[in-house]
């Protein structure tokens, strides 16, 4: 197994977590919602949401979908934006 591939893969993964978190924070702030109010709506801790928005914690798919529902944002467009910004190529 090529260790360089594993290291590169982890770096890309981290970058994607940061991009996802940043995009989620951007959506929340556009709606002028507090971290606390959003956390209550999805039954999530404010600290966990903050860590996700900073890219320091991975967001599950279910959590992302719940957040996008609160933000009234299209999940398909969100994913397209993430892929485009991350430079991931299929």
N, C-alpha and C positions, 0 to 999 in steps of 0.2 A: 504494500500500500504506500502511496506517495504522501509523505507528511506535509509537503508544501501545499498540496491540494486541500488537506484538512485545515491547515492554518488559513489559507485564503478563504475557504468556505465559512469559517467562523467569523472572519472579518466582514465578509459580505452580509452574514446573518445579523451581526451587531449593527451594521449600517442600516439595514432594513428595519430593525427594531427602533432605531432613532428616528428614521423617516416616518414610520407609522405613528409613533408617539407625538412627533412634531405636528403631523397632519391632524391628529385627533385634538391636540391642544388648540390648533388654529381654528378648527371648526367650533370648538366650545367657546373660544374667545369671541369669534364673530357673532355668536348669538348672545354674548354678554352673560353667559352662565358661569356660576362659580363652580369650583371643583367640588365643593360640599354639596351643592344642590344636585349636580349630576350624579355624584356618588350615591346619594339617597335614592334617586330615581331608579338606579340599576342595582341597588342593594350591594354596594361595593364600598370598601374603605377609601377614605380620601387619600391616605398615604399610598395605597396601592395604585390608585388612579394617577397620582402625581409621579410615581416611579415609572409607570407606563408612558406618560407624556414626556418624560425625560429620556426615554429609551433605555432605562436601567432595569426594566422588568418586561418580560414578554407578555403580550396581550393574547389571550386565547381568542380563537375565532368567534366564539359565542359572545365574549366581552366586546369585541370590536363591533359585532352586529348590534348588540344592545346600545352601545354608544352611538352608532350611526342612526339608529332609530330615534333616539333622543334628539340628535342633531338634525333629523329629517334630511339625511344625506343618502344618496344612492350608493349602495355597497359596490356595485359594478364599477361605477366611476371612481370611487375611492381606490379600488384595487388597480385600476388603470393608472391613476395618478401615482400610486406607490411604485408600480413597475417602471413607469416612465422616469420617475425621479431617481430611482435606485440604479438605473442602467442595466437591470437584469434583462438578459436576452434569452428568448425561448428557442 
